[in-house]
Amino acid sequence: MDKKTHILLAEDDNNLGFVIQDNLMVNGFKVTLCGDGEEALKAFANNQFDMCVLDVNMPRKDGFAVAETIREVNPDMPIVFLTAKTMQEDKVKGLTIGADDYITKPFDFQEFILRINAILKRSGVTTEEKVEKIEHYTIGSYSFDVKNQNLAHKSGDKKLTKKETRILTFLCEHINDIAPRDLILKNIWGNDDYFSGRSMDVFISKLRKYLSEDSTIQINNIHGVGFKLEVK
């Protein structure tokens, strides 16, 4: 790799922050370490990053608030949350924001690096190549431009994120048929665990909202099996 993958790391525990930074750098990453949320946002504004690893509990601005701002600027930025908490509501909030992973401290560094690499792989060039194989779908009164990640309708256009585009493409490939839940998870999230399943449900809800202007379109949940994009 000519250019090192650049990770924004925000962690207010100085000792842990340096340990995580060292482990990432040993594994070939470039790392910018910030000690609080405000510092992290300044770094994000002044640099090009490939991923953000954010501690949830930070002074001045917490990880969730930082992630929400980053998502406004770049909806496709891979984001991983670090937290000492195991509170369910924190995980749900992280999923709603669109986190790619949620890691509870303390964690095994070998597993941490593997999960970072898996997320980067899913967010990389191969992902774009899969998305761009088919360039256009007609879904009822909507026009879905896969290559440009655009969902057009007479009521207005919607620019989709990469993950939204990949999910909708997968559903379109199985239109009026069942798109198996486990295949969507393994192809787009890389696994079919509980965390990924909840994240997918959030994205499916968003797509339902985007397609709601046409009453002939439904994304139905086939319980325990998958989803079916139906156009009557």
N, C-alpha and C positions, 0 to 999 in steps of 0.2 A: 504494500500500500504506500503510494507516494505521499499522501496526505494523512496525517494521523486523525483519527476520530476524536472530535473535541467534545468533552463532557463538562457541563456546568454542574458542580457539586455544591449544594448549600447545606451546611451542617454547623449548628452553633456549638456543639461539643468539640473544642479544639483538638483534643487528643484523638477522638474517633475520626474527625475530619481528616487529619493528617494520615491516619492509618488507611482509611478508604482511598485517599488520594494516592498514596504510595502503591497500594495494591493495583489500582487502575493503571498507574504509570508503568509499573513492572509488566503489565499485560499489554503494553503498547498504546495506551490512550494518552491524549493530551487532556489535562484537567485544570479547570479554573475553580479554586476553592473559595467559597464565600461564607462568612460567619453569621449572616442574618438575611432576612428576606429583601430588605431594601438594597443591600449590597448585591444580592443575586440579580435583582431586576436591572440595576445599573450595568452589571457585567453583561447581561443578556442584550441590553440595548446597544452595547458597544462592540460585541463580538458575534461571530458566526458559530453556532453550536449544532451538534448532531443529536444530542440527548441532554435531558435535565434530570438530575437525581436530587430530590428535594426532601429535607427533613420536614415533617409536619409541624412540629413544635419549635418555632424559632421566634426570637424577639423582633420587634418593629413590624414584621409582616410574616404571617405563618405560611407554611408550604402550600396550603390550599389557595390562599389569596395570590401567591406568586404564580401558581399554575394557571389560575383563571386569567391573569393578565397575559401570560405567555400564550395561552390558547387563543386569546383575542388577536394577537399578532401573528401567530403561526399555529393554526388548528391541527397541523400534522406533526408537531414536535413530539417525539417520544418522551414521556414523563414517567419517572419511577418515584414513588413515595417511600420514605424511610420513617418508621415510627416505633416508639417503645410501647405504644398502645395496642390492645387487641380489641378495642371497642368496635362493635359492628357498625354503629352509625358513622364512624370515621371511614370505614371501608366503603360504605354506601356513598358517602360524600365524594370520596376519591374516584369511585366508579362514575358518578354523575359528571364529574369534571372531565372524565375521559382518560384516567390513568392507564398506562400500559402494564404496570405491575405495582404491587404493594408489598413491601418487605418489612417484616417486624424484627426489630433489634432485640437481642443479639442475633447475628446471622453468620452462616458459614461463608467465608470469602470465596471459596472455590465455586460454590453454588451461585453466589452473587454475580461473579464474572460470567458464568454460563448463562444466567438469566439476562444479563446486560447484552451479551453477544446475540442471544436468541431474538431479543427485541430489535436490535439494530439490523439483524438479518431480515426480519419481517418488514422493516421499514425502508429497506434498501432498494437497489436498482432492480433486483429480481421481482420485487413486488410491483414496481411500475410496469415491468415488461408483461406480467400476467394481466394487469389491468388493461393494457393497451392492445391486447390481442383482438378484441371486438370493439369497434369504435362507436357503435350507435344502436340503441334499442328504442322502440316505440312502446310505451306503457300506457294504454288507454289514450287520454288526451295529453300525456306528457311525452317529451322527447328527451331521452337520456344520452348525452354525449360522454362516453366513457373516457376518451382520451383527454378531454378538457375538464372532466369532473363537473359537468354542468347538467342540472335537471331543469329543463325548460317547460314552461306552461304559460297559457295566455294571461294568467294572474300574476306572472312574474317568474324570474329565473332564480334558481338556488344553486350556489357554488358548494359542492360537496367536499368533504375531507377525503383523504386517500382511503381511510378505513370504511367510511360510508360508501364510497365508490366501489370498493371491493365487495362489500356485503351485497349491495344492490345488484352488482354484476352477477354475483353468484346466484341470487334469487332469479334474475332474468334468464340465466342459463337453464333454470328449472321452472320457468313460468308455467303456471297451471299444473304444476307437479310439486312433489315434496322435496325441498332442499334439506337433506339430513343435518340435524343440529350438530352432530359430532364432526361432520365433514367441514362445516363452516368454521367451527372452533379450531380444528387442527390446521386448516388451510390458512386462516387469517390470524388466529391468536397463537398457533403453535402447540396448543394443548387444549384439553376439554375439562379442566378443573372447575371448581365452584366459582372462583374469582373471574375466570374468563367467561363463564356462562352468564354471570350477572352483568358483566361489561357488555356482552353481546345483546342482552335484553334491553339495555339502555339505548344502544344503537338502533335496534329494531323499532323501538318506540319513536325515535327521531324520524326514521324513514316513513313510518305510518303518518306522522304529522306532515312531512313534506308532500306526501301523495294524497292528502285528505281533500284536495279540491275536486277530485274525481271520485264520485260515489261508486263507480263500477270497479274500483280497485280496492283490494283487501290484501293485507299480509296476515294470514291466519296462523295461529300457533297450533300445530298438531301435537298435542300433549305427549311428551316423552319421545317424540320422533324427530320433529323439525318444524320448518316454516314453509308455507305455501303462498307464493305471490299469485293471486288470482285476479284476472281481468274478465269481467262478465261480458 
